[in-house]
């Protein structure tokens, strides 16, 4: 009990100190040419924060648990990583880290279970089965890990051309807690951790009603690496491999399309760009990938999301990426370490969004005065943008023209990048900001996906 009280007190102290500095920092930095969200703070600020906030008492470990091992990094940094990972859900299917992952090829099934009874009530469309698969995959740096996904099959027989098509629905999980995944909801029913976007827009329901199978990957992985596209891409592609291994006759020759909006589009973009390199045997079967509200350039998002009402989601995404790429944690000051190892590491999307009301600049969580121009940040921008990879699947990219947090410029640049690399791509802008664009852009994206799954080739809008 005392440990929990001390931890809560430490977080309160950390947040209070940073809040007292925040207003003055933004006023000071606004004098420069760069937006204040991206500029450095005076070098005295990191020293002052670490002087006022003691280091958090996360455990010293004789042995780093497998899910936190990061070869080559200092032992204490690996201990911080272990302390910053989400708490277990209580369900071994999601919690247990298998000991033999080194010997399992990506997509190899580790475990399966039937979740038809709870899932049938939630997806509303009549289904024949809902099975969850746990499978081997690779994390952001290529080390063995595992993923989970739910495979839904509609009740009606498929009478179309070829095998029953598959839609991979990459939901915007956008959370840090391991209980906040669609897999947990489909296995255990609705809870306070269930995301509204698990069921709206109703892509899963409409696809099932159309006669398609649906795969819903828990694409943030067991570390809940929110916003990390390589991890998500690997899990998505390995979920398809796992479906094939589960029932080759049902899933081994189907046309496949995938979709995602916002956080789900990070995952879809990652999978599309990794397809030809990571799972080339699946490339001929992928017929389309629709993504909207695309956070395609994280460096651009620093200026649009940091230190405003989006800052809670921005901080959560930074901590999510740090879970897969712990070199980011090396830049965390004492205050950030308190937050990363506190119960806040288990929050879902709503508390993250509410935290935007703090307007807390990320600079106040850094041990260096200019974190956004540091070598670590430059490398994160590079590996998350994946600008040198061509999507090996036709793309439909859409974005709100009036977006202020995820600017349309990022989606436009993604389209131009893919055209330059020789991809088949289409770009559409719709009226609205992030939420209204999600609604207004949805019908055309869904129609485009349906045409692909029906076997109609995608038209390439790239200039010739």
C-alpha positions, -999 to 999 in steps of 0.1 A, spaced: 0 0 0 28 24 9 45 17 -24 14 27 -43 10 59 -22 47 68 -27 44 62 -64 13 84 -67 30 111 -47 60 110 -69 39 113 -100 21 143 -85 53 160 -76 67 154 -111 36 168 -128 34 198 -105 71 208 -111 66 205 -149 33 224 -149 50 253 -130 76 254 -158 54 249 -188 39 283 -193 72 301 -190 90 277 -214 65 282 -242 66 320 -239 104 319 -239 107 296 -269 81 314 -290 106 340 -299 125 317 -323 118 310 -359 106 274 -353 73 267 -337 76 266 -299 63 230 -299 96 220 -315 122 243 -300 148 237 -273 143 249 -237 171 266 -217 197 241 -206 189 249 -169 154 234 -173 163 197 -174 188 203 -145 161 220 -125 135 192 -131 159 165 -121 170 185 -91 134 189 -79 122 154 -88 140 124 -74 145 93 -95 117 68 -93 123 36 -73 117 11 -101 131 -24 -92 167 -36 -96 166 -69 -114 191 -97 -114 176 -110 -146 157 -89 -172 124 -106 -182 124 -117 -218 98 -91 -229 122 -63 -217 155 -76 -229 174 -51 -251 209 -64 -260 236 -38 -259 218 -13 -237 228 -6 -201 212 -29 -175 196 -1 -156 179 11 -188 166 -24 -194 152 -23 -159 134 10 -167 120 -6 -198 107 -35 -178 91 -12 -153 75 9 -181 58 -20 -198 21 -26 -192 9 -47 -163 -5 -82 -172 -42 -85 -181 -47 -117 -160 -53 -137 -192 -23 -160 -200 -32 -160 -237 -21 -123 -238 3 -123 -209 25 -153 -212 58 -148 -231 68 -182 -246 103 -193 -239 109 -208 -273 102 -179 -296 138 -180 -310 129 -213 -326 96 -203 -342 92 -189 -376 70 -157 -380 34 -167 -383 38 -200 -365 8 -207 -342 16 -209 -305 -20 -213 -292 -56 -210 -304 -90 -207 -286 -126 -203 -295 -142 -170 -285 -174 -173 -306 -198 -169 -278 -187 -135 -265 -176 -122 -300 -209 -131 -317 -228 -107 -294 -204 -79 -300 -200 -79 -338 -238 -82 -343 -235 -98 -378 -241 -135 -378 -209 -155 -375 -199 -191 -378 -168 -188 -357 -145 -165 -339 -111 -179 -331 -81 -162 -314 -46 -171 -325 -14 -164 -307 16 -166 -331 53 -159 -334 64 -126 -349 92 -101 -348 94 -68 -329 105 -34 -343 142 -44 -343 137 -79 -355 139 -98 -322 114 -127 -316 81 -117 -300 45 -129 -302 13 -114 -315 -24 -121 -312 -54 -117 -335 -91 -126 -337 -103 -144 -369 -141 -140 -376 -159 -161 -402 -195 -151 -412 -223 -177 -410 -234 -176 -446 -216 -196 -473 -194 -177 -498 -207 -179 -534 -184 -154 -550 -155 -159 -573 -125 -177 -557 -120 -183 -520 -138 -162 -494 -120 -128 -492 -104 -115 -460 -105 -80 -446 -78 -71 -421 -94 -44 -398 -66 -25 -381 -84 -7 -354 -71 25 -338 -62 10 -305 -42 41 -294 -36 29 -259 -9 19 -234 -27 -6 -213 -27 -43 -222 -64 -46 -214 -73 -20 -240 -71 -43 -271 -99 -55 -293 -87 -91 -286 -95 -86 -249 -129 -72 -257 -138 -100 -281 -126 -126 -256 -141 -112 -224 -169 -88 -234 -173 -51 -230 -154 -34 -202 -143 1 -192 -112 -6 -213 -132 -12 -245 -126 14 -272 -155 31 -290 -136 26 -322 -136 -11 -318 -171 -11 -333 -174 23 -351 -171 28 -379 -186 -7 -384 -160 -21 -408 -160 -55 -392 -198 -58 -391 -202 -47 -427 -175 -70 -440 -190 -100 -423 -224 -90 -437 -209 -89 -471 -196 -125 -466 -159 -117 -460 -138 -131 -432 -123 -105 -409 -90 -106 -391 -87 -81 -362 -50 -80 -351 -39 -66 -317 -13 -48 -337 4 -29 -309 18 -62 -296 23 -75 -260 43 -44 -251 15 -21 -263 38 -2 -286 13 25 -296 23 43 -329 53 19 -337 47 10 -374 72 -18 -378 59 -38 -349 24 -33 -361 33 -43 -397 49 -75 -386 20 -85 -364 -6 -78 -392 13 -98 -418 20 -126 -393 -17 -127 -384 -25 -136 -420 2 -162 -420 -13 -176 -388 -48 -177 -403 -33 -197 -432 -17 -221 -407 -49 -224 -388 -70 -234 -419 -52 -234 -452 -83 -244 -471 -103 -215 -458 -77 -188 -456 -47 -199 -477 -58 -185 -511 -81 -156 -503 -79 -121 -517 -68 -98 -488 -74 -61 -481 -67 -41 -450 -79 -8 -436 -72 15 -407 -78 51 -396 -56 73 -374 -37 49 -352 -50 21 -373 -35 38 -404 -1 38 -388 -4 0 -386 -18 -3 -421 9 19 -435 36 -2 -418 22 -35 -431 18 -21 -466 54 -9 -467 68 -41 -451 48 -66 -472 72 -71 -501 102 -74 -477 88 -92 -447 61 -114 -463 67 -116 -500 47 -148 -504 16 -129 -494 21 -100 -519 1 -116 -547 -29 -120 -525 -31 -84 -511 -54 -64 -533 -57 -31 -514 -50 -11 -483 -71 19 -473 -58 43 -447 -72 76 -435 -61 104 -411 -25 91 -416 2 101 -391 28 95 -418 55 119 -406 62 119 -368 86 149 -371 56 169 -385 35 158 -356 59 173 -331 48 207 -344 11 199 -346 5 178 -315 30 187 -288 19 212 -261 -17 216 -271 -50 196 -266 -34 167 -285 -4 165 -262 -18 136 -241 -20 114 -272 14 127 -284 30 117 -251 13 83 -251 26 76 -286 61 86 -276 60 62 -246 46 35 -269 74 38 -294 99 39 -265 86 5 -254 99 -10 -286 128 13 -291 141 18 -255 169 42 -266 141 68 -263 139 60 -226 175 71 -222 163 107 -229 136 105 -201 142 127 -171 132 117 -136 97 132 -140 91 112 -172 104 81 -156 79 85 -128 51 88 -153 62 60 -175 64 35 -146 33 47 -128 -3 33 -132 -5 57 -162 13 31 -182 -20 11 -183 -43 38 -196 -66 35 -226 -73 62 -251 -98 83 -232 -75 92 -203 -47 99 -228 -70 123 -247 -81 140 -215 -44 145 -206 -42 170 -235 -58 196 -211 -24 198 -194 -8 213 -225 24 198 -212 54 202 -236 74 170 -242 106 191 -237 98 191 -200 101 153 -199 135 152 -215 170 150 -199 184 171 -227 172 206 -236 166 199 -273 151 164 -276 134 169 -310 167 176 -327 187 149 -309 203 120 -328 178 97 -311 148 117 -324 163 120 -359 166 82 -360 130 77 -348 117 101 -375 136 80 -401 126 45 -390 89 54 -384 85 73 -417 99 43 -437 103 67 -467 124 43 -487 99 15 -488 74 10 -516 40 -4 -506 36 -37 -524 -2 -33 -525 -25 -7 -540 -31 22 -517 -62 44 -510 -51 73 -488 -75 99 -475 -73 128 -451 -93 158 -439 -83 191 -455 -89 210 -423 -68 186 -401 -48 205 -376 -34 177 -355 -26 152 -383 -21 177 -412 -31 167 -447 4 176 -458 17 144 -443 -8 123 -462 -1 142 -495 36 136 -490 30 99 -484 10 97 -517 38 116 -536 65 94 -520 47 62 -530 41 74 -565 78 83 -568 87 48 -557 64 32 -583 34 22 -561 -2 20 -572 -18 48 -551 -49 70 -549 -53 101 -528 -85 118 -517 -91 148 -494 -124 153 -477 -138 183 -458 -132 183 -421 -108 177 -393 -98 144 -378 -132 132 -365 -155 146 -392 -131 134 -419 -133 99 -405 -170 99 -411 -171 118 -445 -142 98 -460 -154 64 -448 -180 55 -475 -157 60 -505 -129 41 -487 -152 12 -479 -165 11 -515 -129 11 -528 -121 -18 -505 -152 -37 -515 -142 -34 -552 -108 -48 -545 -121 -77 -525 -146 -84 -553 -116 -88 -577 -118 -55 -595 -82 -41 -600 -73 -8 -585 -69 22 -608 -35 39 -603 -39 77 -598 -2 84 -597 10 108 -624 26 90 -653 
